[in-house]
Amino acid sequence: MPTYAKRRLMKISIIIPTYNAENYLPSLLEKLKNQTVKDAEIIVIDSSSKDKTIDIAKKYTDKIIVIPKEEFDHGGTRTKAAKLSSGDIVVFLTQDALPYDEYSIENIVKVFEKDESIGGAYGKQVSYEKTHLFGKHLREFNYQDEAYIRSIEDAPLYGIKTAFLSNSFSAYRKKALQEIGWFKDNLILGEDTYAGAKLLLKGYKIAYVPQAKVYHSHSYSVFEEFKRYFDIGVFHKKEHWIIELFGKAEGEGIRYIKSELKYILNHRAYHLIPEWFVRNAMKYIGYKLGQNYDKLPKWLVKKLSMHQSWWDKC
C-alpha cells in the first residue's frame, strides 16, 4: 500500500512558534518525525530563546527563524513563518502540544484534499493526564467526537463559535490565508478566531477533524483564568466586528457552566463546587473588564492581562 507521502498531491509545512521550549521540543519534534507524513517542511520560529531550544531544533530541521523577543506577535509571527513556507497547507502547532499518534498530521490535512472549499481546520485536543478537572472539562467540552464542517450560513445557529479554530493545532490552505491578508498583526490573542471569521466571510469553510488529535491542556489557576478572559474581552472590544457579524456566545457560556458543574458532580469532586462558583464569576468579571479596558488606567490594565508585554506596543 502506498505511503501517504507518495499519495498526497499537496505540500505541507508545519510551523512551530517557540520561546524557551527545551522541555517540550524534543518530544514534539520526535513525534513529528514519526508521522505518516514523512516529507513535511518543519519551520521553527523562535523568539530569541535563552535555553537550548535552537540547538534542539537544529537536530530536526534547518528551517529556523529567530526574531527578537519583543517582536513576537500572535498573528504577525505566524504570518512571517507562513509567508516563508513552501507548503500548500500550513499546519500550526504550539510548543506545548504533542501529536497523539502518528496520524495526527495526515488526518488534519486530508480534509483539504477532499473539499476545496475548506480554508481552515482544527483537530481534537486531549488533556494531559495531570491536568486538573477544570482544564479537562474545557477540552472535553470544546473538542468532542463528532466531526463537522461549517460555513457562514451556520452563524445564526452557532454565533461566534462558527469561526472557532485553535492556534495550538490548526491547518490552513495557504492560498486562503493569502486571500484574507494573512493573520492580523498586533492582536493580544485570538488570531485563530480572526482568521476563521475572515475565511468564512470569503466563502471558505472551517472543518473540525476529531480524528486528528494532539495532547494539549492547561491547569490555569482562578486568577490566570481571570486574566485570560480579560484578554478575550480586550480582543472582542478591539475586533468588535466579529461579535457584530456573528453574534455573542452567551447561550454557549451558560451551557458550558452547567456542563462543568455536572462534570464536577460526576467525578464526585464536591470540594470543587465553591471554586466552580468563584472561577466562573472571575471569568465573567475579567471578560467584562476587558471589554472596558479603555476606561481603566494602563498600569491596572497591564496587571489584569495575561499578555502584559503586549501593552508596551500600544
Residue pairs with C-beta under 8 A, 6 or more apart in sequence:
3 36
3 38
4 36
4 37
4 38
4 106
5 36
5 37
5 38
5 39
8 37
8 109
8 113
9 113
10 87
10 88
10 89
10 109
10 112
10 113
11 41
11 86
11 87
11 88
11 89
12 37
12 39
12 40
12 41
12 87
12 88
12 89
12 90
12 91
12 105
12 109
13 40
13 41
13 42
13 43
13 82
13 85
13 86
13 87
13 89
13 90
13 91
13 174
14 32
14 40
14 41
14 42
14 43
14 90
14 91
14 92
14 93
14 105
15 43
15 45
15 78
15 81
15 82
15 85
15 90
15 91
15 92
15 93
16 25
16 28
16 42
16 43
16 44
16 45
16 92
16 93
16 94
16 95
17 45
17 46
17 47
17 72
17 77
17 78
17 81
17 92
17 94
17 95
18 25
18 44
18 45
18 46
18 47
18 49
18 53
18 57
18 95
19 46
19 47
19 48
19 49
19 53
19 69
19 72
19 95
20 49
20 50
20 51
20 53
21 46
21 49
21 51
21 53
21 56
21 95
22 49
22 51
22 52
22 53
22 56
24 95
24 96
24 98
25 44
25 53
25 56
25 57
25 95
26 56
27 98
28 93
28 95
28 97
28 98
28 99
29 42
29 56
29 57
29 59
29 60
29 61
30 60
31 98
31 99
31 104
32 40
32 42
32 60
32 99
32 105
33 60
34 102
35 99
35 102
35 103
35 104
35 105
35 106
36 102
36 103
36 105
36 106
37 105
37 106
37 109
40 87
40 91
40 105
41 61
41 63
41 85
41 86
41 87
42 60
42 61
42 63
43 61
43 63
43 64
43 65
43 81
43 84
43 85
44 53
44 57
44 61
44 63
44 64
44 65
45 64
45 65
45 66
45 67
45 77
45 78
45 80
45 81
46 53
46 54
46 57
46 64
46 65
46 66
46 67
47 67
47 68
47 69
47 71
47 72
47 77
48 66
48 67
48 68
48 69
54 64
54 66
57 64
58 64
63 84
65 80
65 81
65 84
67 77
67 80
70 309
70 312
71 77
73 185
73 186
73 187
74 167
74 183
74 187
74 188
74 189
74 190
74 191
75 182
75 183
75 184
75 185
75 186
75 187
75 191
75 194
76 183
76 185
76 186
78 92
78 167
78 183
78 191
79 182
79 183
79 185
82 90
82 172
82 174
82 177
82 182
82 183
83 182
85 174
87 174
88 173
88 174
88 175
89 109
89 112
89 171
89 172
89 173
89 174
90 171
90 172
90 174
90 177
91 105
91 108
91 109
91 169
91 170
91 171
92 167
92 169
92 170
92 171
92 172
93 168
93 169
93 214
94 167
94 168
94 169
94 216
96 168
96 216
97 125
97 168
97 169
97 214
97 215
97 216
98 214
98 215
98 216
99 105
99 213
99 214
99 215
100 124
100 126
100 213
100 214
100 215
101 213
103 211
103 212
104 123
104 169
104 212
104 213
104 214
105 212
106 212
107 123
107 209
107 211
107 212
107 213
108 121
108 122
108 123
108 169
108 170
108 171
108 209
108 212
109 171
111 118
111 121
111 207
111 209
112 118
112 121
112 171
112 173
115 149
115 205
115 207
117 151
117 203
117 204
117 205
118 149
118 173
118 204
118 205
118 206
118 207
119 172
119 173
119 176
119 177
119 199
119 202
119 204
119 205
119 206
120 165
120 170
120 171
120 172
120 173
120 176
120 195
120 196
120 199
120 204
120 206
120 207
121 170
121 171
121 172
121 206
121 207
121 208
121 209
121 212
122 164
122 165
122 166
122 169
122 170
122 171
122 192
122 206
122 207
122 208
122 209
123 166
123 169
123 170
123 208
123 209
123 210
123 211
123 212
123 213
123 214
124 143
124 145
124 208
124 209
124 210
124 211
124 212
124 213
124 214
125 139
125 142
125 143
125 166
125 168
125 169
125 213
125 214
125 215
125 216
125 217
126 139
126 143
126 213
126 214
126 215
126 216
126 217
127 135
127 136
127 139
127 140
127 215
127 217
128 215
128 216
128 217
130 219
131 139
131 217
131 218
131 219
132 219
133 263
133 264
133 267
133 269
133 272
134 219
134 220
134 225
134 260
134 272
134 275
134 276
134 279
135 217
135 218
135 219
135 220
136 217
136 263
137 259
137 260
137 263
137 264
138 217
139 216
139 217
140 263
141 256
141 259
141 260
142 164
143 210
144 210
145 210
146 210
147 207
147 208
147 209
147 210
147 211
148 207
148 208
149 205
149 206
149 207
149 208
150 158
150 162
150 200
150 205
150 206
150 207
150 208
151 200
151 203
151 205
151 206
152 162
152 200
152 201
152 203
154 162
155 162
155 200
155 245
155 246
155 247
156 247
159 246
159 247
159 248
159 249
159 251
159 252
160 193
160 242
160 243
160 246
160 247
160 248
160 249
161 249
161 252
162 196
162 200
162 206
162 246
163 193
163 196
163 197
163 199
163 200
163 206
163 242
163 246
164 192
164 193
164 196
164 206
165 192
165 193
165 195
165 196
165 206
166 192
167 191
167 192
168 214
168 216
169 212
169 214
169 216
170 192
172 195
172 199
173 204
176 199
176 202
176 204
177 183
177 195
179 202
180 195
180 198
180 199
180 202
181 198
183 191
183 194
183 195
184 191
184 194
186 313
187 194
187 235
187 238
187 239
188 231
188 234
188 235
188 238
188 305
188 307
188 310
189 231
189 232
189 235
189 307
190 232
190 235
190 239
193 235
193 242
194 239
194 242
196 206
197 242
197 245
197 246
199 205
199 206
200 206
201 245
220 228
222 275
222 278
222 279
222 282
223 282
224 306
225 279
225 282
225 283
225 286
226 282
226 283
226 285
226 286
226 304
227 286
227 304
227 305
227 306
228 283
228 286
228 306
229 282
229 283
229 284
229 286
229 287
229 290
230 286
230 287
230 289
230 290
230 293
230 304
230 305
230 306
231 290
231 305
231 306
231 307
232 287
232 290
233 286
233 287
233 288
233 289
233 290
233 291
233 292
233 293
234 290
234 291
234 293
234 305
235 290
236 242
236 243
236 290
236 291
237 290
237 291
237 292
237 293
237 294
257 280
260 276
260 280
261 273
261 276
264 270
264 272
264 273
264 276
286 304
289 296
289 304
290 304
293 301
296 304
298 311
301 311
302 308
302 311
305 311
